[in-house]
Amino acid sequence: MKWIAYFYWVNINITISLATNDDAAAIADVISEAALDLTNKHGHGHWSAIASEKGVLLGMSKAKILVARNGAEVVGTLRMTSLRPWVIDPAYFTPVPHPVYLVDMAVRPGYQRMGVGRALLEEAKNLATALTGDAIRLDAYAGIAGAGGFYEKCGFTEMGHIMYKKVPHIYFEWLKEQ
């Protein structure tokens, strides 16, 4: 299955599709570049973790990963899973039978603020629906390195604030229309 979004106004042609094992190294590069960019801008933090191809392949075995490409280059990614991450406390969210969780979202720094992340989230909503998910749940870092405002602009609702391992997080959810 393939999803396509085009952005001609910025001279890029983005296609979005499900990742394959052959994409693992490129996905790790995108995640690592985004982490390095955040570290350069905001100092070392929990966002500074570097990804590996092996780690991406492990995540792929338990989830669906979307990739955004400009031509052959992977420029963005996110992972959708039905397995609840440790950081997510279900008590903060709307009770639904089948939530899915969005993790590991990253856009290559040179492609940020061009609509790539928004396109990935729109396709994540379609994928959640295809996976019979009732909601997408996620957490974002609170503060300067966080993406809370971005998720709100993309239709996600803020559900609460928590401290996880001494790091402030914000919970967000998107509910499938009934």
Phi, psi and omega in degrees: 000139183226138176246143182228136172225137182243140179231085183281336185291346177240017177060035170232152180238098185266128170245145180237131181211170173289140179285155172243170178303329179294342180272353190303315181295318179293322177296315178300321178297316180297312180299316182292319178297318179295320178295317179296321178297315178297320179296317178297324182279323192235004182086173182291135178200189179298340179281357186274001184294134178267136180270158176235157177300319180298317179295320178296316179298321177296315178298325180294330182289344184240010187200175171254133179243130174262143173234142173255133180237144166249102190067233179270348185280127174284122184241353179198159182201158168203158182238136178242131182218153174270353179275123183290124175293152181304324185290341184272123175257111184302337182299338182276349191249161175296128179295123176220153182292325188224076176283152169239156187241133179260125180221165173057038177280133178205145174234133179307132187310320180291349181249003179288151180066027177241005180097359181295313180297317179298317179297319177300317180294321177297319178289330175297321177297317177297318180294318178302317179296318179296330179273012184059031175281143179266341184201155169249129177244144177204166172234151178227150173297138173274151177101197191296329181267000184276164182242024184305313180299323178298313181296321177299316179296337181264013174093010177269149181255132176290131184246347179161168179241139178220166169250126177233118183051045177067017180241127179287134180233156173239133175270142175226152175218154171233128180257134175294137177294136182274000000 
